[in-house]
């Protein structure tokens, strides 16, 4: 059986990591192959990055019209914009989970989500569309993550934490647990800085840093 070709939108560091993720899936029997990297910068078109051709969106769809897409852009809002642009072009999307991910069968994973190597997801977890979970994160029971949310490497989310859409969580941040009656609510578009410790619910469209995490005042 021929491997399923996957296009990757992005040509930066995370895109190269996602390419490795896809290659790792293939090595364990998932039968994937990276078709191309997509970059908006014309000067990059025609180059090869880690032996993968770099193309513009038009050329990629013309060359690989049946290849589903993974968007490897870390910024949640930029990723949402790119997904809409790719949908309008005609692309469909693929969900990619690294084979070295540990998780129960009680996990809901939205289309286009990327889960990198070394993650542990326990039980009764809901991930939205186009979520990114980077290297070595842990996600506890009854966690909800909205569409386009991003966890940077080494984030630890305890049970009963509910995140909205486009939340960005920096490297090494941690969340204490909520409860069934009072989950920690992280509203849409919250940014949480690297190394922060989240101990309570956070309001939308603010950046929080420190231990415990507090909003940045300007």
N, C-alpha and C positions, 0 to 999 in steps of 0.2 A: 504494500500500500504506500502511495506517495505521501510524504509529509504535508501537513496543512501549512500553507504559507501565511505568515503574519506580518503586516506592515506596522512599523513603529513611528508615531508622530513625535519628533524630537531627535536631536543629534548631539545632545550634551552628555554630561556624565551619567545622569540617571537613565537616559535612553540606552547607553552602552550597558548599564547594569541590567536593564530589562531584556536586552538582547541576550545577555548571558543567562538570565532566568529562563528564557524561552529555549535556549540551547540545552540547559540542564533538564528541562521537561522532556525534550526529545530524547536525551540520553537515558531516561528512565521509562521510555515507552509511550510518551504522549504524542509523538509524531508531529512535531512542529518544526518549522523552518522560518528564519527571519528573511523576509523578502527584500525589505529596504528600510532605510531611515528617511523620514520626511522632514525637511527643513525649509523655512520660509525665506532664508537668505540665498539669493540666486548665485552668489559666489561659491556656495558650498555644493551646488548641483554638479553632478558628474564625478565628485570625489568618492573615495571609499574610506570608511571608518571602521576599523577592526574587521576589514575584509567585506563590509556590507556597503552596497551602493547607496549614495545619498541623492535624493530626488526632491523636486517640488511636488505639491499636492496634485496638480493636474497630471504630471507625468506618472506619478505613482498609481493613480486610479486608472489611467490609460493602460499602464503596463500590467498591473495586478488588480483587475476590476473585481475579482471574486475573493481577494484576500481581506479578511477582517482586520481591524485596526486596534492597536493599543496606544493610548495617549500617555507618553512618558514625560509629562511636564509637571513639575512639583507644585507650582503655584495653583491653588484651587480655582481662583477666578479665571486665570488664563486657560486652565484646562477645560473649564466649562465653555468658554468662547470657542476653543479649538474643536471640541466635540460637536458643537452646533455647526461649525463650518464644514467639518468632515461629513456630518450627516447630510447636509445640503448637497455635497458633492456626490453622495451615494454610498459612502462607506458604511459597513456594519462594524460591530465591535466584538472583541473577544475578552473573556475573563481568564486571567493567568494566575495560577497558584503554584508557587515553587514546591517541588516534591519534598523538600525538607521543612514543610510546615506541619505542625501537629494541631489537629482540631477534631472535635466530635462531629457526628452527623447532624447535630442540631444547630447548624449555622446556615443563615441565609446570606447569599453573596450576590450583589447586584451586577448587572452586565457592565463589562469594561473595567472591573476592579482588578487591581494588581496586588498580590501578596508575595513579598520577597522571602528570601531564605531565612530560616531560623526563628520563625514566629510561632507562638503558641496561642490558640484561640480555644477557650474551654467549651461553654455550652450556652444555648439559647441566645445567640448573638445575631444581630441583623446589620448587615453592611449594605449601604445604598449603592447607587451606580457610580462607577468611575472613582471609587475610593482607592487611595494608595496607602498601603501598610509597608513601610520600609523594613530594613533588616532588624532582627532580634527584638521585636516587640512582644508584649504579652497583653492579652485582652481577656478580661474575666467575664463571668456569667452575666447575662441580661444587659449587655452593652448594646447600644444602638448608635450607629454612625451614619449621618446623612450623606447625600450625594456630594461627591467631589471633596470630601474631607481627606486630609493628609496627615499621617503619622510619620515623622522623621525617625531615623534609627534609634533604637533603645528606649522607646516610650512604653510605659507600663500603666495600663488602665485597669483599675479594680472594678468589681461588680457594680451593677446598677448605675452606670454613667450613660447619659443620653446626649449625644452630640448632634447639632443641627447640620445644615449644609455649609460647605466651603470652610469648615474649621481647619486651621493649620496648627499642628502641634510640633514644637521644636524638639531637637535631639535631647534624649534623656529626661524629658518631662515625666512626671508621675501624677496619678489621680488617686485619691483615697476613694473608698467605696461609698456609694449612696445606699439607700434601702429601697425596698419595693414601694413603700408608701411615699418616700421622699428621695427619689433618685437625684444625683447631681445633674443639673441641666446646663449644657454648654450651648448657648444660642448661636444662630447663624453668624458666620463671618468672624468669629472670635479667632484671635491669634494668640498662641501661648508660647512664650519664649523657651529657649533651651534651658533645661535644668530646673524648670519651675515645678512647684508642688501645688496642685490644685486641690483645695480642701472644701470648696463650696461652689454653688452654682454661679455661672458667669454670664453677664449680659452681652448682647450682640454688638458686633462691630467695634470692639475694643481690643487692645493688646495688653496681655497680662504677663508679668515676669516675677521672679523671686520665690522665696519660701517664707510664708505661704504666698501664692500667686496674687498679685495686686495690679490694678490697672496702671499703666504708664500715664503720668500727668505731664502735660506740655505747657 
